[in-house]
């Protein structure tokens, strides 16, 4: 199964890789952040703050549910 970014179309075979793409990329940063927040996932918690490592699990679950493709 592949996972496609609903914002920019980036495709990868791992939901965790797509979560990293959506939280760390500079390109389309605001659009990615808005999509994440619209799914009731805390962007700050996903990215982390200061020395605190982010928690991508809630975002990964949303990606697995909403962004999977049959490619």
C-alpha positions in Angstrom: 0.0 0.0 0.0 1.1 3.5 -0.7 0.2 6.7 1.1 -0.3 10.0 -0.8 -0.1 13.4 0.8 -3.5 15.1 0.4 -1.8 18.5 0.2 0.9 18.1 -2.3 0.6 14.6 -3.7 4.0 13.3 -2.3 3.7 9.5 -2.3 5.5 7.0 -0.1 5.1 3.4 1.0 5.2 4.2 4.8 2.6 6.2 6.8 5.4 7.2 9.2 7.4 8.7 6.3 4.4 10.7 5.1 3.9 12.0 8.7 7.5 13.1 8.8 7.1 14.8 5.4 4.0 16.7 6.6 5.6 17.9 9.8 9.1 18.8 8.7 9.0 20.1 5.2 9.4 23.8 4.4 7.5 23.5 1.1 3.8 24.1 1.7 4.4 24.2 5.4 1.3 26.2 6.3 -1.0 24.0 4.1 0.4 20.8 5.7 -0.1 22.3 9.2 -3.7 23.3 8.4 -4.6 19.8 7.1 -3.1 18.2 10.2 -4.9 20.6 12.6 -8.2 20.1 10.6 -8.0 16.4 11.6 -7.9 17.3 15.3 -4.2 16.4 15.6 -2.0 18.8 17.6 0.7 20.0 15.3 2.8 21.2 18.2 2.6 17.7 19.8 3.4 16.0 16.5 6.5 18.2 15.9 7.6 18.5 19.5 8.8 21.6 21.1 12.4 22.5 22.1 14.1 19.3 23.4 10.8 17.4 23.5 10.6 14.8 20.7 7.3 14.9 18.8 4.6 12.2 18.9 3.6 11.3 15.4 1.4 8.3 16.4 -1.9 10.3 16.2 -1.0 11.7 12.8 0.1 8.3 11.5 -3.3 6.8 12.5 -5.1 9.6 10.5 -2.8 9.0 7.5 -3.4 5.3 7.6 -7.2 5.9 7.7 -7.4 8.7 5.1 -4.4 8.7 2.8 -3.9 5.1 1.7 -3.9 4.3 -2.0 -4.0 1.0 -3.8 -0.8 1.7 -5.8 
